[in-house]
Amino acid sequence: GFEVYGDHAGFHGSGTIEVQTTLSWSFTRQISEINQALPDTITSWTNDIVDRNRQILTNFWQQSQVQINDKKLQTGIQYNLFQLFQSAGRNGLTNIAAKGITGPGYEGHYFWDTEMYMLPFFIYTQPQIAKQLLHYRFSILPQAQERARSLGVTRGALYAWRTINGEEASAYFPAGTAQYHINADIAHTVKLYFDVTNDQNFLREQGAAVVLETARFWLQFGSWQQRDGRSQFCLYKVTGPDEYTALVDNNYYTNRMAKENMAFAAWLLENHYIDGDADEQAQFTKASTNMYLPYDQEQQVTAQDDNSPKMPVWPFATTAATQYPLLLHYHPLMIYRHRVNKQADTLLAEMLFPEDQSLEQLRRDYEYYEPITTHDSSLSRSIFSILASRLGDHDKAFSYYMDTSLMDLVDLQGNAKDGLHEANLGGSWLGLTYGFAGMYVADGKLHITNHLPTQITHLSYRLRFRGRVLEVQLYQDKTQVKLVTGLPLVVVVAGKEYDVLQGARSE
């Protein structure tokens, strides 16, 4: 016979087990806040937990549904979005770990991955969760302020590159702490959340403080220098998203993001979302307007930083396939002195600001950076897919997207045992929406441009925009934007404005 008791856990059982038979049982339990006792009523509540869970997921899919005619891609995107939903912190004091809740990789730490790759999905489909994830950054603002002081910046805040409790957990500063762009990444996402939701209260109560403090960091961290015959605002000894190029001067991505960070801070002060003075507002405007953005005049490409165009290209021809990822086989100092990218860097900035450059410039930049990018980071392929869509190279866009969507299902990187690549999961949604659907927000309006590759005959997805629920439907020969709920609005489709009423409006 046997007896099993677990009074504290709320289960018990007894009976007889025969030789060579297997005994199994299951139970469901809600986990309370850390170190807090479970309420006495929890047992009765758990009787309904399956139904409650089913309802939560039903609501999630109704708001976030994506339909694509390719069976593999349909499986991939549903799997990816489910994992994102499972991994998101919801109490305002937690975030999304780089591996979510799926594995021990990165020890549960949070990075910029949340803001730049995962939060857009939640902002457009689950704004309440997005708000809680942004509240986490607001909650650790005091630690970010202290972090700035430790780097000799007496005003403003610098968010930790790698953290849980707000304190820096990165042990390798060239490719960790020196990625100051995390400040502007967080500010960018506050702006995106506001642009998409028009949540005035959040901006006044939390978001504006984050933007202002991060912008103040740049004013003290940067310096004015003569560049191209005039005084420009420069940022020295930083590391951009490409961790194979560390501690450089004027990383394009960092400078472009800081430019937006300070411009947004000036706007918040001007429109009285937060208290400040006119002199500081003027400083933000001046630094933003005169931010130095490196450009290689000889090659006519947007330069990653001051020095990278001058460095020798990595010896790709003599590097065996087994020697990738490079960081596992070569000393960092060897990698740093070559022109080689771990992931999208300058191109990421161009993806985020589609109105910055002409298609001709984007094509030159794409053709310049693609051959020197190893994609050793899982964050890279989705960006190349999005930009290939924008350039009209649909076969390349589809190929990159296949790798993005199915990365963990096929273990493309060979390290799924450490946990899923949560940023890439978000990137798979970006590839569909920012890429195939050409979606972005500018001047308070949603822009959609159909870049559907020939391999896909139909793609539709839902999103929330300024209190409305919209459904975007893409076909090979037409684009429809349907107003599911909410008031009419203007949507820009393929560069033309359309009034979207109840029903659909086509390209």
C-alpha positions in Angstrom: 0.0 0.0 0.0 1.0 3.6 -0.2 0.1 7.0 1.3 1.0 10.4 -0.1 0.5 13.5 2.0 1.1 17.1 1.1 -1.1 19.1 3.5 0.7 22.3 2.9 0.4 21.8 -0.9 -3.3 20.8 -0.6 -3.2 17.2 -1.9 -3.2 13.7 -0.5 -4.0 10.1 -1.6 -3.8 6.5 -0.5 -4.4 3.1 -2.0 -2.8 -0.1 -3.2 -0.3 -0.5 -6.1 0.3 -3.8 -7.8 3.7 -5.1 -8.8 5.0 -3.8 -12.2 2.3 -1.1 -12.3 2.9 2.6 -12.5 1.3 5.1 -10.1 0.9 8.7 -11.4 -1.2 11.7 -10.3 -1.4 15.3 -11.1 -2.4 18.5 -9.4 -2.6 22.2 -10.3 -1.5 25.0 -8.1 -1.4 28.8 -8.4 1.9 30.3 -7.2 1.6 33.3 -4.9 3.8 36.3 -4.6 7.2 35.3 -3.4 7.3 34.2 0.3 3.6 34.9 0.8 1.2 32.2 2.0 -1.5 31.0 -0.4 -5.0 32.0 0.6 -7.3 29.4 2.1 -9.8 29.7 -0.7 -7.2 28.7 -3.3 -8.4 25.0 -3.4 -11.9 25.9 -4.6 -10.4 28.4 -7.1 -8.2 25.7 -8.7 -11.3 23.7 -9.7 -11.9 26.3 -12.3 -8.3 26.9 -13.4 -8.6 25.1 -16.7 -11.6 27.1 -17.8 -10.0 30.3 -16.6 -6.8 29.5 -18.6 -8.8 28.6 -21.7 -10.7 32.0 -21.5 -7.4 33.9 -21.1 -5.9 32.2 -24.1 -9.1 32.7 -26.1 -9.0 36.4 -25.4 -5.3 36.5 -26.3 -5.8 34.8 -29.7 -8.8 37.0 -30.5 -6.7 40.1 -30.0 -3.4 38.8 -31.5 -4.5 36.4 -34.2 -2.3 35.9 -37.2 -3.4 33.9 -40.2 -1.0 32.9 -42.9 -1.7 30.3 -45.7 1.7 28.6 -45.3 1.2 25.7 -42.8 4.8 25.7 -41.4 4.8 29.5 -40.9 1.3 29.3 -39.3 2.7 26.8 -36.8 5.8 28.9 -36.3 4.1 32.2 -35.6 1.5 30.6 -33.2 4.2 28.8 -31.3 6.3 32.0 -31.0 3.5 34.3 -29.9 2.3 31.8 -27.3 5.7 31.6 -25.8 6.0 35.4 -25.7 2.7 35.6 -24.0 3.7 33.0 -21.4 7.0 34.8 -20.6 5.8 38.4 -20.1 5.8 39.9 -16.6 2.5 41.3 -15.6 2.9 42.9 -12.2 4.9 46.0 -13.2 7.9 44.8 -11.4 9.1 42.1 -13.8 10.1 42.0 -17.4 10.8 39.3 -20.0 14.1 37.4 -19.7 16.2 36.8 -22.7 15.2 33.1 -22.6 11.7 33.8 -21.1 10.7 31.0 -18.8 12.0 28.3 -21.1 15.6 27.7 -20.0 18.6 28.7 -17.9 20.4 30.8 -20.6 21.4 34.3 -19.4 20.4 33.4 -15.9 17.0 35.0 -16.2 18.4 38.5 -16.9 16.6 41.2 -18.9 18.3 43.0 -21.8 17.3 45.5 -24.5 15.7 42.5 -26.2 12.4 43.3 -24.5 12.1 46.9 -25.7 13.3 46.5 -29.3 12.1 43.1 -30.3 9.3 41.9 -27.9 7.4 45.0 -26.7 6.2 46.1 -30.1 4.1 42.9 -30.3 2.5 43.7 -26.9 2.1 47.4 -27.6 0.1 46.6 -30.8 -1.9 43.7 -29.4 -1.8 43.6 -25.6 -1.3 47.2 -24.5 -2.1 46.4 -20.8 0.8 44.0 -20.7 3.0 46.4 -22.5 2.2 49.1 -19.9 3.2 46.8 -17.1 6.5 45.9 -18.8 7.2 49.6 -19.2 6.3 50.2 -15.6 9.1 47.8 -14.7 11.6 50.3 -16.3 10.0 53.1 -14.4 10.3 51.2 -11.1 14.1 50.8 -11.5 14.7 54.4 -12.5 16.5 55.1 -9.1 19.0 52.3 -9.8 19.5 53.7 -13.3 20.2 57.1 -11.8 22.8 55.6 -9.5 24.4 53.7 -12.4 24.9 57.0 -14.3 26.7 58.4 -11.2 29.1 55.5 -11.2 30.1 56.4 -14.8 30.8 60.0 -13.8 27.5 61.5 -15.2 26.1 63.6 -12.5 22.6 64.1 -14.0 20.3 61.7 -15.6 20.0 57.9 -15.7 21.8 55.0 -17.4 19.8 51.7 -17.4 21.7 48.5 -16.7 22.5 46.5 -19.8 21.8 43.2 -18.1 19.7 43.1 -14.9 16.8 41.8 -12.9 16.7 44.2 -9.9 17.9 47.3 -11.8 21.6 46.8 -10.9 24.2 46.1 -13.6 24.9 42.3 -13.9 27.1 42.4 -17.0 30.7 41.3 -16.2 32.1 42.3 -19.6 31.8 46.0 -20.1 33.0 46.4 -23.8 30.1 44.3 -25.0 27.8 45.0 -22.0 27.7 48.2 -20.0 29.1 50.2 -22.9 25.9 49.5 -24.9 24.5 52.8 -23.7 22.0 52.7 -26.4 19.7 50.8 -24.0 18.7 54.2 -22.6 17.4 55.3 -26.0 15.9 51.9 -26.7 13.7 52.2 -23.6 12.8 55.8 -24.5 12.0 54.8 -28.1 9.5 52.2 -26.8 7.9 54.6 -24.4 7.3 56.8 -27.5 6.0 53.9 -29.6 3.6 52.9 -26.8 2.3 56.5 -26.7 2.1 56.8 -30.5 0.1 53.6 -30.7 -2.1 53.9 -27.6 -2.3 57.7 -27.0 -2.1 56.8 -23.2 -1.8 60.3 -21.8 -1.9 59.2 -18.2 1.0 56.8 -18.5 3.1 59.4 -20.3 2.5 62.0 -17.6 2.9 59.7 -14.6 5.7 57.4 -15.7 6.9 57.5 -19.3 8.0 61.2 -19.3 10.2 60.7 -16.3 12.0 57.8 -18.0 12.5 59.8 -21.3 13.7 62.9 -19.5 16.2 61.1 -17.3 17.6 59.1 -20.1 17.9 62.2 -22.3 19.8 64.0 -19.5 22.4 61.3 -19.6 23.2 62.0 -23.2 23.7 65.8 -22.6 26.5 65.0 -20.1 27.9 61.9 -21.8 28.2 63.5 -25.2 30.4 66.4 -26.4 30.5 69.0 -29.1 33.1 68.6 -31.9 33.9 70.1 -35.3 32.6 67.6 -37.9 32.2 68.4 -41.6 32.8 72.1 -41.1 30.4 72.7 -38.2 29.9 71.9 -34.5 28.1 68.6 -34.0 27.1 66.5 -31.0 29.2 63.3 -30.7 29.2 60.2 -28.6 32.6 58.6 -27.9 33.6 55.1 -26.7 30.3 53.3 -27.1 29.2 49.8 -28.2 26.3 49.5 -30.6 24.0 46.5 -31.1 26.8 44.8 -33.1 28.9 43.3 -30.3 31.7 42.4 -32.7 32.6 46.2 -32.9 33.1 47.4 -29.4 34.1 50.8 -27.8 33.8 52.9 -31.0 33.2 56.6 -31.6 29.9 57.7 -33.0 28.1 54.4 -33.5 25.3 55.3 -36.0 22.6 53.3 -34.2 23.4 54.8 -30.8 23.6 58.4 -32.2 20.4 58.1 -34.1 18.5 56.6 -31.1 19.9 59.3 -28.8 18.8 61.9 -31.3 15.2 60.7 -31.0 15.5 60.3 -27.2 16.5 64.0 -26.8 14.0 65.3 -29.3 11.2 63.4 -27.5 12.3 64.8 -24.2 12.2 68.4 -25.6 8.7 67.7 -26.9 7.5 66.4 -23.5 8.9 69.6 -21.9 7.3 71.8 -24.5 3.9 70.2 -24.1 4.1 70.2 -20.3 4.0 66.4 -19.8 6.7 66.9 -17.2 8.2 69.9 -15.4 11.4 71.4 -16.7 13.0 74.6 -17.8 13.3 76.3 -21.1 17.1 76.2 -21.1 17.2 72.4 -20.8 14.6 72.0 -23.5 16.7 74.2 -25.8 19.8 72.0 -25.0 17.9 68.9 -25.9 16.7 70.4 -29.2 20.2 71.7 -30.1 21.9 68.4 -29.4 19.3 66.4 -31.2 19.2 68.7 -34.2 23.0 68.7 -34.5 23.6 65.0 -33.6 26.5 63.6 -35.7 25.5 60.7 -38.0 28.5 59.2 -39.7 28.5 58.7 -43.4 31.2 57.3 -45.7 31.3 59.7 -48.6 33.8 57.6 -50.6 31.6 54.5 -50.6 28.3 56.4 -50.3 27.1 54.3 -47.4 25.9 55.1 -43.9 28.9 54.3 -41.7 28.5 52.1 -38.7 30.9 54.4 -36.8 34.0 56.6 -37.3 36.5 53.7 -37.8 34.8 50.6 -39.1 34.9 51.5 -42.8 38.7 51.8 -42.5 39.3 48.4 -40.9 40.1 45.2 -42.9 37.2 42.9 -43.7 37.1 39.6 -41.8 38.8 36.7 -43.7 35.5 35.0 -44.5 37.0 32.8 -47.2 39.4 31.1 -44.8 36.9 30.8 -41.9 35.4 27.3 -41.7 31.7 26.9 -41.1 32.6 25.1 -37.8 34.2 28.3 -36.6 30.9 30.2 -36.2 29.8 31.8 -34.0 33.0 33.7 -34.1 32.9 34.7 -30.4 33.2 31.1 -29.4 36.4 30.5 -31.5 38.3 33.8 -31.6 39.6 36.2 -29.1 37.5 39.4 -28.9 40.4 41.6 -29.7 40.9 39.8 -33.0 37.3 40.3 -33.9 37.3 43.9 -32.8 40.0 44.9 -35.3 38.1 43.5 -38.3 35.1 44.7 -40.2 32.5 42.0 -39.3 29.1 42.2 -37.8 27.5 39.8 -35.4 24.1 41.3 -36.1 22.2 44.1 -37.8 23.4 47.4 -36.4 23.2 50.4 -38.8 20.5 48.6 -40.7 18.5 48.2 -37.5 18.4 52.0 -37.1 17.3 52.3 -40.7 14.5 49.8 -40.1 13.2 51.8 -37.1 13.2 55.1 -39.0 12.0 54.2 -42.5 11.5 57.9 -43.5 15.2 58.7 -42.8 16.7 57.5 -46.1 15.7 56.9 -49.7 15.3 53.4 -51.1 18.5 53.9 -53.1 20.5 54.7 -50.0 18.9 51.8 -48.1 19.9 49.4 -50.9 23.5 50.6 -50.9 23.6 50.1 -47.1 22.0 46.7 -47.3 24.4 45.5 -50.0 27.3 46.8 -48.0 26.4 45.2 -44.6 24.9 41.9 -45.7 28.2 40.3 -46.8 29.9 41.2 -43.5 27.1 40.1 -41.2 27.4 36.6 -39.7 24.0 36.5 -38.0 25.8 34.9 -35.0 23.1 36.7 -33.0 19.5 35.4 -33.2 18.3 39.1 -33.3 19.7 39.7 -36.8 17.8 37.8 -39.4 14.4 39.4 -38.7 15.8 42.8 -39.5 17.4 41.7 -42.8 14.0 40.2 -43.7 12.1 43.4 -43.0 14.5 45.5 -45.0 14.5 43.1 -47.9 10.7 43.4 -47.9 11.0 47.2 -48.0 13.5 46.9 -50.9 11.2 44.6 -52.9 13.6 41.6 -52.7 10.8 39.3 -51.7 12.6 36.0 -52.2 15.4 37.1 -49.8 12.8 38.5 -47.4 11.0 35.2 -47.3 14.2 33.2 -46.9 15.3 35.3 -43.9 11.8 35.1 -42.5 11.7 31.3 -42.7 14.8 31.2 -40.6 13.3 33.7 -38.1 10.0 32.0 -37.7 11.2 28.5 -37.3 14.5 29.2 -35.5 13.7 27.4 -32.3 11.5 24.7 -33.8 14.4 23.5 -36.0 17.1 24.6 -33.5 18.8 26.7 -36.2 21.3 28.2 -33.8 22.1 24.8 -32.1 21.5 26.1 -28.6 17.8 25.7 -28.0 18.7 23.5 -25.0 19.5 26.8 -23.1 16.0 28.2 -23.8 14.1 29.8 -26.6 15.4 33.0 -28.3 12.7 35.3 -27.0 13.8 38.3 -29.0 13.7 36.3 -32.2 10.1 35.2 -31.3 9.2 38.9 -31.3 11.2 39.3 -34.4 9.0 36.8 -36.2 6.0 39.0 -35.5 8.0 42.1 -36.7 8.9 40.3 -39.9 5.2 39.8 -40.7 4.0 43.2 -39.7 6.9 45.6 -40.2 8.2 43.5 -43.1 5.5 41.9 -45.2 2.9 44.5 -44.2 5.3 47.5 -44.2 3.7 48.8 -41.0 5.0 51.8 -39.0 3.5 54.9 -37.3 4.4 58.5 -38.3 2.6 61.7 -37.3 -0.1 59.8 -35.5 -1.1 57.7 -38.5 -0.7 54.0 -39.2 1.1 53.2 -42.4 0.7 49.9 -44.3 2.4 48.9 -47.5 1.9 45.4 -49.0 5.3 43.6 -49.5 3.8 40.1 -49.5 6.3 37.6 -51.1 5.0 35.3 -53.8 5.4 32.3 -51.6 2.5 33.6 -49.4 -0.9 34.2 -50.9 -2.7 35.5 -47.8 -1.7 37.1 -44.5 -3.9 38.7 -42.0 -3.4 40.0 -38.4 -5.1 42.0 -35.8 -3.8 45.0 -33.9 -5.0 47.7 -31.5 -4.4 51.3 -32.5 -5.6 54.3 -30.5 -8.6 52.5 -29.1 -9.6 50.6 -32.2 -9.2 47.0 -33.2 -8.1 46.7 -36.8 -7.5 43.7 -39.0 -5.0 44.0 -41.8 -5.5 41.6 -44.7 -2.8 41.2 -47.4 -3.3 39.4 -50.7 -1.1 39.3 -53.8 -3.2 41.8 -55.6 -4.8 43.9 -52.8 -4.6 45.2 -49.3 -7.5 45.6 -46.9 -7.7 47.3 -43.5 -10.8 46.4 -41.6 -12.2 48.3 -38.6 -13.3 45.6 -36.2 -14.3 47.9 -33.3 -14.0 51.6 -32.5 -14.4 54.9 -34.3 -13.4 55.6 -37.9 -9.8 56.6 -38.5 -7.4 57.5 -41.3 -4.9 54.9 -42.4 -2.1 55.4 -44.9 -2.0 52.5 -47.4 0.8 52.5 -50.0 1.3 56.2 -49.4 -2.3 57.2 -49.8 -4.7 58.2 -47.0 -8.0 56.2 -46.6 -10.9 56.7 -44.2 -11.4 53.4 -42.5 -15.1 53.0 -41.5 -16.9 49.9 -40.3 -15.9 47.3 -43.0 -12.8 47.3 -45.2 -10.9 49.8 -47.2 -8.6 48.6 -50.0 -5.3 49.8 -51.5 
